[in-house]
Amino acid sequence: MRLMQIAMIDDRIVDIRELDPAYMDRGTFFGDGVYEVLRSYDGRIFALDDHLERFARSLSEVKIEGVDIDDVRQRVLTAFERAGIANAKIYFHITRGSEPRSHVGSKGLKPNFFLTVTELPDDSQKKAAGIKVATHPDWRWKRCDIKSLNLMANILAKIEVEKTGCEEAILVDDNGQITEGAGSAFFMIDTAAKTLVTRPLGPEILPSITRKVVLQVAVNASLTVAERPITPAQAKAADELFIAVTTQDIVPVTEFDGVKISAGKAGKYTQILMAEFTKMVSLEV
Ligand SMILES: Cc1ncc(COP(=O)(O)O)c(C=O)c1O
């Protein structure tokens, strides 16, 4: 018996069997996939191996099988070369595949790959001036170490803080401790103790590649690293704060929950770290 199956796309009705499989992507139905974002500096991709390693781990943690990471690497390189963009943002994801919506899904579904290469805007002014951030409850799930497509809690937090002119939401867990930014790692500097503080890795935060590089260059800025949770009260009283993310590397935070940080300017050590980060990039790429 041939069952009737129709779909409606805006005002158009179509037989489900004639649909582009992209409409039946489990990524769309469930956010059932994992992703990566990497970037190039002056025509060269930064930290590709780190991103591929994290991607492989994400795939394995969500049990998406049958993906050859060398193929992914080759696709990234091919698309990047074809795009010809010197300072590019490379986004890619793999979802569990396409089929009519069902929670568990069929075994052996072919994973879907999708990638974009786009030009990164010049953000030097923003990085020089710093950004305002505000706290928001961390409503995410308990496996934030996986770079999953499910970003609803991150999006809601960003929408909320943007209403007050903030560029990032700093997420606070049920114990009153900061986990990370909605789309970035979060750092505090105690200038008297010459210490750089950030939350330790664990299931509550993404193992950020930029965080890893920042911790590597901290020694060049004469900073000791302390991996411990930070409370909003400690952040408000901090000498310096910054966020870190692939697309922007280090961005100074000049206001936290309405309180000015380092007199509303990029802090001294933050600026040293920014310079050290740039040096590291030129050595690496
Ligand atoms: C929640 C979250 N934390 C941290 C980061 C920073 O990670 P990375 O340095 O690998 O870009 C991101 C980046 O998108 C993120 O979404």
The ligand as an SDF file (V2000), in Angstrom:
LIG
                    3D

 16 16  0  0  0  0  0  0  0  0999 V2000
   29.9390   28.0740   23.8040 C   0  0  0  0  0  0  0  0  0  0  0  0
   31.2700   28.3860   23.2120 C   0  0  0  0  0  0  0  0  0  0  0  0
   32.3380   28.4510   24.0090 N   0  0  0  0  0  0  0  0  0  0  0  0
   33.5650   28.7440   23.5240 C   0  0  0  0  0  0  0  0  0  0  0  0
   33.7480   29.0050   22.1780 C   0  0  0  0  0  0  0  0  0  0  0  0
   35.1150   29.3220   21.6640 C   0  0  0  0  0  0  0  0  0  0  0  0
   35.6220   28.1870   21.0160 O   0  0  0  0  0  0  0  0  0  0  0  0
   36.7870   28.3270   19.9450 P   0  0  0  0  0  0  0  0  0  0  0  0
   37.8900   29.0400   20.6110 O   0  0  0  0  0  0  0  0  0  0  0  0
   37.1580   26.9230   19.6120 O   0  0  0  0  0  0  0  0  0  0  0  0
   36.2170   29.0820   18.8040 O   0  0  0  0  0  0  0  0  0  0  0  0
   32.6680   28.9420   21.3130 C   0  0  0  0  0  0  0  0  0  0  0  0
   32.8720   29.1860   19.8900 C   0  0  0  0  0  0  0  0  0  0  0  0
   31.9680   29.2230   19.1120 O   0  0  0  0  0  0  0  0  0  0  0  0
   31.3960   28.6210   21.8330 C   0  0  0  0  0  0  0  0  0  0  0  0
   30.3200   28.5620   21.0290 O   0  0  0  0  0  0  0  0  0  0  0  0
  1  2  1  0
  2  3  1  0
  2 15  2  0
  3  4  2  0
  4  5  1  0
  5  6  1  0
  5 12  2  0
  6  7  1  0
  7  8  1  0
  8  9  2  0
  8 10  1  0
  8 11  1  0
 12 13  1  0
 12 15  1  0
 13 14  2  0
 15 16  1  0
M  END
$$$$
